[in-house]
Amino acid sequence: MTTFAALGLNKTLQANIKRLGYKEPTYIQEHSIGAVLSGADTYAIAPTGTGKTAAYLLPTLQELSQTDNSEMQVRPIRGLYLVPTRELAQQVHDSINVYGKDLGLRTISLFGGVRIESQINRFKRGADIIVATPKRLIDLVKKNAISLNAIEHFVMDEADRLVSMGIVQELRTILETIPKKAQKVVFSATDSKALEKFSKANQSNVKSVKSEAKSPALTKIVHTMYRTFRDDKNKTLCRLLDMLDCDKALIFVRTKNDVNHLTDLLNNNGFSSAGLHNEIPQKKRQERLAAFKQGEVKYLVATDIVSRGIDIDDLYYVINVDLPVNCNDYIHRVGRTARTAKTHLRSKKVLSDKASKQAFSKDVATKKHHDDYSAPAKVVKDIQGHVFSLVCPEQERLLPKIINAVGKDIKLEALPW
């Protein structure tokens, strides 16, 4: 069994991850930490929920901590982590603070939705690391508010999303601004031709790491799809939430208008909820996400801005009011549960796929909570999440690709009531 110590991580990092409960590295951590520590450009692909954040943060934080710039009046920026969304930027920043405790590194996160002047003021003393979304980063570079001339490590997280966002020029500008000798690290949950093309054009002497492990979203989650009509979806959702009677559920819809409408409907019907989409001011987005994580609201209604990279402790239920058009987005959505970064074991026995569905059907009849049922004598495997999807006739054409991506048969079922 490989250990984090055997991978070459220093004692401070080992102590930090031990404090978090990490016992042994996942496949992507075991095979990419050494690659990144070697200084090589790295191209790493692994399913959502397999510990990718630690896989790139641990080695780059170690390398950055080798130089102590704490006495400098203005610290040069040496580490750049580029991510597609504000929520992910904040989460990566938080992860740096946890993994990098006692390393003495200063981190600043940059994203839209907040006054650019306030972010400029934060750079008076510089920083060792910045975590940024592309457009806000470029805005600050153009204003000469920050310099990327000293970057040593450039990391792209959720890189498939970055190269598909229609920001090719922005990415080119960033790459032209950082030193050519900077290490370039690409991490993604899904591979794509566009991402491979980007890698060939911008990385050299690449060490490639591709995990063959299946995503926990595919192996540890029950997938249930119910047939319903579009006009009946809201009524169906309320009935489903009433039957689940759960402490927490993440609900996905497609548009900001859907978020606003459904949040109002749920609250008016006694379901404590909050909404998240791109046009909500950043401060409110952070407050609402925090309220959901802390249990102050039970249901978070969101667009796909929450589908990537966001860790939510003890999240068991994910509900797709609308299926995403892209099957990879389905995997990312349901991957918000069954996370391996932090393992939160359920207090009662969990059920196999079949047993879980049987128990839920019984719940509907008795209006009891799913967790009230103990597992039968034969437990096929641990189930760490349950995703429900409400599928109208217009969306049935999306099912074959989603089923193929999940890798197991998912039947479109009639509503159980």
N, C-alpha and C positions, 0 to 999 in steps of 0.2 A: 504493500500500500504506500503510495507516494504521499509525502507530507509537505506542508507549506515551507517548512525549514529546508527540506531537500531541494526545493525549487529555487533556493537562493535568497529568500526574503529575509530582511534583517529582523532583529529581535523586537524592535518597536512595532513593526507591522505584524509580526507573529502574535504579540501580546494583544494588539487591537482586534485581530480577527478571532483570537481565542475568546476574548471578552464577548464577541458577537455570537459565539456558539458554533463557529466553523470548526469542523473536525478534520476533514480531508478535502482536497480540491476536487471540483467537478472536472469533467473531461476538458472543457474549454479552458478552464483555469490551469490545469496541469500542462496542457500543450501550448498555451499562448504566453504564459508568464515568462518562461525561459526565452521564447522568441523575442518578446519585447525587451527583456533585460539584455539580450545580446546586441541591441542597438539596431537590429534589422527592421526594415519596413515590414509590417505585418498585416496580413489579410485574413481576418478570422470570421467564420460563419458558424453560428450555433443557435439552436431554437430559443425562443423566448422562455424566460424562467430558469435558465441554466447557469446563471451567475456571470454574465458577460461583463457587467459593470466592474466587479472586483477583478476580473481577468485583465482588464486594461488599466484600472486605477492602481492596483497594488504595485506592479512593476514600474510604471511611470512616476508614481509618487516616490518610490525608492530612489530612482535615478535623480529626480529633482532635488531630493533631500541631501544628496552628496555635496551640494554647494550651499553654503550658508551666506545669504545676502541680507540677513536681518539687521546688520549694522549700517547698511547703505541708506542714504537719505531717500533715494527713489529706487525701488527694486525693479530690475528688468523682468519683463514677462517672458518666462521660459517654457511654460506649458500651456497649450491651447486645446481645449476640448470643445468641439463643435457639435451641436445637437439641433434637431428640427423644431422643438417646441419649448415654450417658456417653462411648462411644468417639468419637462425632463431636465432642463437647465438647472432648475432649483433643486431637483432631486439629486443630480450628479454633484452639485455643490454640497448638499447635505452629506452625501456619501464620502466626499473628500474629507470633510470635517471628522467623520467617524473613522474611516480607514486610516487617515493621516494624522490622527491625534498624536501630539507630542513630537511631530516632525518639524515644527516651526515654519510651515509653509503658509503664505498668505494667499487667499483665493477671493476673487471677485466674479460674480455672475452678471452677464449682460443679456438683456432681452427687451423686446418692445413692450408697450403698455405702461411704461413708467417714464417720467421726465428724463430726457437724455442729459440735461444739465446736472441732475443729481448723480448720475453715473459718472460723468466726467470728473466731478469733485472727488469721487472716491479714489481716483488715480493719482492724487497728489503725492502719495507715498509709494505708488507703484504696487505691483503684485507679482508673486511667483507664478500664479496660475490664473487663467480666465476660463470660465465656462460660458459659452455664448451661442446665441442663435445667429445665423448668417447675416441677415440684413442689419440688425443693430450693431454687430461687430464692424461691418463695412462703414456704416454711418460714422462711427467713432474714429475709424482709421482715416476717413476722408476729412474729418474735422481736425486731424492731427492731435487728437486727444490721447491716443495711445500709439505705441510703436510695437510692431511684430518682428523687428529686426533681430531680436535675441532668442526667438523661439527655437527650442531644442527638440520638443516633442509635440507633434500635431496629431490629435486623435479625433476621428469622426465616429460618433456613436449613432446607431440607427441610420447607417450610411445609405442603405437602400432608399430610405425616405428622403434623405438629403439630395441624392442625385435625381430623384423623380419629382422634386418640388418646382421645377421650372426656374431654378436659380443657377443655371450653368455658369452664367457670367459672374455671379457673385462668388461662386466656388473658385473660378479661375482667378479672380482678383485676389482672394485670400491666399491661394497657392503661390501667386506671383509675388506676394508681399513677404511671405516668410522665407527664411534662408533655404537654399536648395539642399543643404546638408542636413536639415532638420529631419528627424525620424518621422515617418508618416504611418500611422496606424489606423486601419479601417476595421470597424466591428459592425456586424449586422446580424439580425435574426434570420433574414432570408437573402438568398443569393439572387442575382439577376444579371442579364446580359449587359444592362446599362452600368451596373456596378462593376462588373468585370472589365468593361471598356474603360471606365474611369480609373480603375486600378492600374491597368496597363499603361495608361497615358501619364499617370502621376506618381506611381511608385516604382522603385527599382530594387533588384535583388531581393524579391519578396519572399518571406517565409509565410506559407499558406497553411492555415489550420481550419479544418472543417470537421465539425462534430457530427458523428453519425447517430448520436443519441436522439431519441424522440422527445419532443417537447412535453413537459408535464401537462400542457394543455391538451395533448393528444392521448396521454396514457393515464392520467389521474383525474379526468373530468368526465362526468356523465353529460352527454349531449342529447337534449330533448327538443324536437321541433314540432310545434303545433300548427295545424292548418286553421286559418281564420281569415275573415274578410278584412280589407283595409279599414272600412268604416267601423268595424267592431273591435279594432285593436286596443283602443283605450279602455273599453269595457272589459275586454279579456285580460289586459294587464292588471287592472284593479282587482279582478277576481283572483288572478294568480297570486298577487301580493297578499291578499287576504288569506289565501290558503297556506302560503308559505309562512306567514307571520314571523319573518326572520328579523334579525337585528340589523342586517346590512345587506344591500344589494346595489350593484352597479348596473345602470340601465342605459343602453346605447340607442341613439336615434341618429338620423342623417344630418339634419340642418339645425341652424340656430333657432329658427322659428319653431321647429319641432321641440327643441329643448324648452323654450319659453312657454309654449302652450301646454306641454305635458307636465311641467313642474307646477304650473298654476292649477291644472286639473287635479294632480295628486294631492297637493296641499288643501285644495277645496274639499277633497274627499277624505281628509283625515290621515293622509300618508305624508309623514314628515320628509320633505325632499328639498334639494337644492340643484341648480343647474349650472353647467359649464359649457361655454363655447368661446370661440376666438374673440368675439367683440365685447365680452365682459371685461371691465377694467382689471388689470393685473392684481391689484390689492384684493378686490372682491373674489377673484379666482382663487387666490391663495387662502383666503378666509374660508371659502366654501369647501375647498378640498380638505383643509385642516378640520373643519367641522364634521365632515363625513368620516375621516380617518379616526377622529376621537369619539365618534358615536353620537354627536350632537344632532345630526340628521341621519335618518335611516337609509334614504335612497338618494343616490347621486345620478342625475340624468345628464348625459354628456354626448357630445359628438366624438369623433375619433381622435381629438386632441388628447384624450385620456387613455387611448388604447396602447400607447407605446411607452415602455420603460418606467411606468409609474407603479411603485410598490405600495400596496394597501394591505396592512396586516389583517389577518383573520377574515379575508373576503372569501366567501363560499359560493355565493350566487351572482351570476352575471346573466342579464336578460337583454336579448336583442329584440327591440320592438320592430326594428327594420334590419334586415340582413345587409351587410356591406356589399358593394359591387365586387370588390377584390377579395379573393379567398384568403390572401395573406393577412388582410385586415381582420378577417374573422379570427384567425389564429392569434393575432395580437390582442384582440378584444378579450377573448376567453382566457388568454394568458395572464390576465391580471390576477387570477386566482391560481392555486397550485404552484406558488412561487417556491424556488429552492434557495433564494438569497437569504430568506429567514424562514425557518421551518416552525410553523405553529401547528402542532398536532391537535386534532380535535379530541375533546375529552371523552367521547363515547366511540364505540366501534363504528367503523364506516362500512359502507356497503359496496358490493360489486355493482357494475352497471345495471344488470337486470334486477338485482334486489333493491337498488336505489329507486328505480322507476316503479317497482311494485309497491314500495313503501310510500312513495309520493302519491300514487293513485289511491292508496288506502287513506292517506292524509286528506285527500279531496273529499272523500266520503265522510270522514269523521271530523274534519277540520282540526286535525292535530298537526303539530309541527313535525317536520321530517326527522328531526333529531330524537324524537321520542321513541323511535324504533331501534332496537338492537339488531346487530348483524345476525344473519342466520349462521348455522354451524359452518357452512362452507363459504369463506370469504375469498373471492377471486383475486382482488387486489385492493389496495388502499385507494379510496376516492377522496380527493381533496377539493372538489368543486363540482358545481352543477350549473350548466348553462342552458337556459331556455331561449328558444327563438320563435317568434310569432311570424308565420309565413303566409302571406296572402297569395292568391293565384298569380299575380303579376311577378312575384319574386321566385316562383318555383324553378324558373330557368337557371337560377344561381346555384341550386342545390348540388348538381353533379360535381362542379369544381370544388365546392366546399367539402363535400364528402370525400372527394379524392385527396384533398389537402389534409383532412383529419386522418385518413387512412383506415377508417372503419365505417361500416354501414350505419347510417342514421335514417330511420324511417320517419316519414312525415305522418304524424298521428292526428287523430281527431281529438278535440278538446275532451278532457276526462270528466267533464260535468255536464 
